[in-house]
Amino acid sequence: MKFRNDMMKDALKEWKELEEESGEELLVHTPVLTLGSIHAQFFKDVLDQFPDKELMTPEEISKKFPALKNIPEDYKGFLHDECGIVRARKALLTTKAMAEKHGAKLIFNTKVTKISKNEVQTEDGTTYRGKNVVVSCGAYTLPFTK
């Protein structure tokens, strides 16, 4: 579970850096309620990652969130203020623009036939070389790995 929390913190830092550099708002910050049985391993694992969070009783949760009623007595909850959602379309367009700004050459809808350490060859015989090569296969990942 610690890995996921570390990954979340790293991702949040990188999204904020991208927002600063691009001038675009990519994240919508919104709190998240984690709710579960104090006996459940998942809840314990999450709680271990946020030891300073104040636990709310079922009554406190229902008072703060009136739609949540009849919460079992062994449940507790806490709020994560550092959560949110990524504006997916805007994030994709922004990362594309920033990659190009930093010298990346993006090529779409092109079949890759060969990859080596610093180059990629496409179906039409064109070879692309660079310090870094990234191939994003999307839905074609499985056929590509064969």
C-alpha positions in Angstrom: 0.0 0.0 0.0 2.9 2.4 0.7 3.9 2.1 -3.0 0.5 3.4 -4.1 0.7 6.3 -1.6 4.2 7.2 -2.8 3.1 7.0 -6.4 0.1 9.3 -5.7 2.4 11.9 -4.1 4.8 11.7 -7.0 2.0 12.0 -9.5 0.5 15.0 -7.7 3.8 16.8 -7.7 4.3 16.1 -11.4 0.8 17.3 -12.3 1.4 20.5 -10.4 4.7 21.1 -12.2 3.0 20.5 -15.5 0.2 22.9 -14.6 2.8 25.6 -13.6 4.9 25.2 -16.8 1.9 25.0 -19.1 -0.3 27.6 -17.4 -3.2 25.1 -17.7 -5.4 23.9 -14.9 -5.4 20.1 -15.2 -6.4 19.0 -11.7 -9.7 19.6 -10.0 -9.1 19.2 -6.3 -11.9 17.5 -4.3 -11.8 15.8 -1.0 -12.4 12.0 -0.8 -14.0 10.1 2.1 -12.4 6.8 2.9 -14.9 4.7 4.8 -14.7 1.2 6.1 -14.7 -1.3 8.9 -12.0 -0.9 11.4 -11.5 -4.7 11.2 -11.0 -4.7 7.4 -7.3 -5.1 6.3 -7.8 -2.7 3.4 -9.0 0.1 5.7 -6.1 -0.6 8.1 -3.6 -0.4 5.2 -5.0 2.9 4.0 -5.1 4.3 7.6 -1.5 3.3 8.0 -0.6 5.6 5.2 -2.4 8.6 6.8 -1.7 8.2 10.5 -2.4 11.9 11.2 -6.0 11.7 9.9 -8.7 12.2 12.4 -11.2 9.3 12.3 -14.9 10.1 12.1 -17.6 8.0 13.9 -20.6 6.8 11.9 -22.7 9.6 13.5 -20.2 12.2 12.5 -20.0 10.9 9.0 -23.8 10.9 8.7 -24.0 14.4 10.0 -21.4 15.7 7.5 -22.8 13.6 4.7 -26.6 13.3 5.2 -27.0 10.8 2.3 -24.9 8.3 4.2 -27.2 6.7 6.8 -27.2 3.4 8.7 -23.4 3.1 8.7 -22.4 0.1 10.7 -21.0 0.8 14.2 -17.6 -0.8 13.4 -17.1 1.7 10.5 -14.9 4.8 10.7 -14.0 7.3 8.0 -11.6 10.1 7.2 -11.2 12.8 4.6 -8.3 13.1 2.2 -8.1 16.8 1.2 -5.2 16.2 -1.3 -7.3 14.2 -3.8 -8.9 15.2 -7.0 -9.5 14.3 -10.7 -7.5 14.9 -13.8 -9.2 16.7 -16.7 -8.2 13.9 -19.1 -8.7 15.6 -22.5 -7.0 18.8 -21.4 -4.2 16.8 -19.8 -3.5 14.8 -23.0 -3.5 17.9 -25.1 -1.2 19.7 -22.6 1.3 16.8 -22.3 1.4 16.6 -26.1 2.0 20.3 -26.5 4.7 20.3 -23.8 6.4 17.3 -25.2 6.6 19.0 -28.6 7.8 22.2 -26.9 10.7 20.3 -25.5 11.7 18.7 -28.8 9.7 15.5 -29.0 8.5 14.4 -32.4 5.1 12.7 -32.1 4.0 10.4 -34.9 0.5 8.9 -34.8 -1.2 6.0 -36.5 2.1 4.5 -37.7 3.0 0.8 -37.5 6.3 0.1 -35.7 8.2 -2.9 -37.1 11.4 -2.8 -35.1 12.7 -1.2 -31.9 16.2 -1.0 -30.6 17.8 1.0 -27.8 17.7 4.4 -29.4 15.7 3.9 -32.6 12.4 2.9 -34.0 11.7 1.7 -37.5 8.3 2.0 -39.1 6.5 -0.1 -41.7 7.4 2.3 -44.5 11.1 1.9 -43.7 11.6 5.2 -41.9 14.0 5.1 -38.9 13.6 7.5 -36.1 16.6 8.0 -33.7 16.7 9.8 -30.4 18.2 9.9 -26.9 14.8 8.5 -25.8 12.2 6.5 -27.7 8.7 6.0 -26.4 6.2 3.7 -28.1 2.6 4.0 -27.0 0.6 1.2 -28.4 -2.7 1.8 -26.7 -5.2 -1.0 -27.6 -2.5 -2.6 -29.8 -0.1 -3.4 -26.9 -0.7 -7.2 -26.9 -0.1 -7.7 -30.6 2.9 -5.4 -30.5 4.6 -7.5 -27.8 4.4 -10.7 -29.9 
